[in-house]
Amino acid sequence: MGAEAEVKQQVREFYDSVGWKQVGEGLYQNARYEDLRPVSREYIHRCHLRVGRHLPEHGTRLLDAGSGPIQYPEYLAYSRGFGCRVCLDISHLALIEARRRIGGHGRFVVGDIVALPFRAGTFDGVVSLHTVHHLPEGEQPAAIRELRRVLSAGGRGVVVHSWGEASALVRWLRLPISAAFLAMRAFRRLRVGGQGPAASETDPAGTPTGTYTRPANYARLRAALAEVPDLEVRVWRTVSTSFLRAFIHRRLAGAFWLRLLYALEEAFPHVLGRVGQYAMILFTGPGLILAGEERST
């Protein structure tokens, strides 16, 4: 088995055995990698809704590439105006869970995002959330080309992508985040009389490493996709889950600071899309370029 095939096998095995196992009603093990605290809820919700602005309002078919189980309620809205949602994933378990969520509105396909089993121009909209960065870096531009290939003329696609350690902001914040978690551990020890707490999901030392990721950086990805004239990169979410857990707390006016951050993202979407943690990579079908078009919310 080649290195790239081995990576995909690791990802498939993780999601079939761990990632898409439910740990509560509608809550999956993979949610441990997200910040679901009430203080962050509004910000996370508004980031999820950003995707819908860049998809067609209506259409015949929407492709959800790397759909997982369609785990958040906001994800359901993306296909509300479409005749059907085609969910493609390498995990059979993910598709079973997705079928439970959308039933007859969906079609479910086990497949590889780098070699989509669909004819060109099949879909009016394409969405791929947190999937491309799980591919080997050399395959990431190929996956985006495939997603664009299956779009109809004028159809629109959105890829939510993590720059990971290639993000300038992630690198700048690494030490402050580590220092914040050290301070929180020390504070907890003082509160419990010097006994260190067990590692938890809010502590990087207790957070599982998860699946393979090797995100391309912004410059390399843009260069690799230079032939795509209408490619646009905008912010999806500037900060990581670790940042949220380290610095955003109810008693420190966390909800206010996240509203301010969201306003900055809306004001400077392209800059923060390049330097922040998560970006939306936007493109249209190869038959027609719709420069600057975005559905208002």
QUICORCOR-V789256 format. One record per residue. N is the residue number from 1. PHI is phi in whole degrees, 0 to 359 (* if undefined). Layout:
BEGIN
N PHI
N PHI
END
This chain:
BEGIN
1 *
2 291
3 298
4 292
5 294
6 294
7 300
8 296
9 295
10 297
11 296
12 300
13 296
14 298
15 287
16 287
17 259
18 229
19 301
20 254
21 277
22 286
23 248
24 186
25 297
26 71
27 242
28 254
29 307
30 297
31 295
32 298
33 270
34 245
35 262
36 256
37 292
38 304
39 296
40 260
41 299
42 297
43 297
44 299
45 301
46 292
47 294
48 301
49 291
50 304
51 302
52 298
53 297
54 256
55 258
56 301
57 287
58 221
59 177
60 278
61 225
62 247
63 267
64 251
65 268
66 79
67 295
68 57
69 269
70 55
71 283
72 248
73 303
74 297
75 296
76 297
77 292
78 298
79 253
80 300
81 267
82 254
83 295
84 205
85 247
86 264
87 263
88 242
89 204
90 278
91 262
92 295
93 298
94 301
95 289
96 298
97 293
98 297
99 298
100 297
101 279
102 242
103 51
104 292
105 286
106 248
107 236
108 230
109 227
110 278
111 191
112 254
113 295
114 277
115 222
116 292
117 274
118 226
119 289
120 300
121 76
122 285
123 241
124 276
125 212
126 224
127 227
128 218
129 248
130 56
131 241
132 300
133 286
134 276
135 277
136 306
137 305
138 295
139 266
140 295
141 299
142 297
143 295
144 293
145 298
146 297
147 298
148 290
149 301
150 275
151 282
152 287
153 302
154 85
155 294
156 236
157 232
158 226
159 247
160 269
161 229
162 261
163 278
164 55
165 291
166 282
167 284
168 300
169 294
170 300
171 295
172 296
173 268
174 302
175 292
176 302
177 295
178 300
179 296
180 296
181 292
182 298
183 296
184 294
185 297
186 298
187 295
188 295
189 298
190 298
191 290
192 255
193 75
194 92
195 267
196 292
197 286
198 293
199 299
200 227
201 290
202 270
203 241
204 305
205 294
206 253
207 269
208 298
209 287
210 77
211 268
212 303
213 222
214 215
215 294
216 288
217 277
218 302
219 296
220 293
221 293
222 299
223 296
224 292
225 249
226 299
227 281
228 267
229 289
230 255
231 296
232 225
233 241
234 229
235 288
236 257
237 207
238 285
239 248
240 275
241 299
242 300
243 298
244 300
245 291
246 281
247 243
248 259
249 220
250 304
251 288
252 252
253 59
254 301
255 298
256 297
257 295
258 287
259 296
260 295
261 299
262 299
263 297
264 294
265 297
266 292
267 281
268 229
269 293
270 283
271 297
272 288
273 293
274 276
275 258
276 278
277 285
278 236
279 236
280 258
281 260
282 250
283 201
284 242
285 301
286 294
287 278
288 203
289 254
290 250
291 295
292 69
293 276
294 210
295 284
296 285
297 256
END
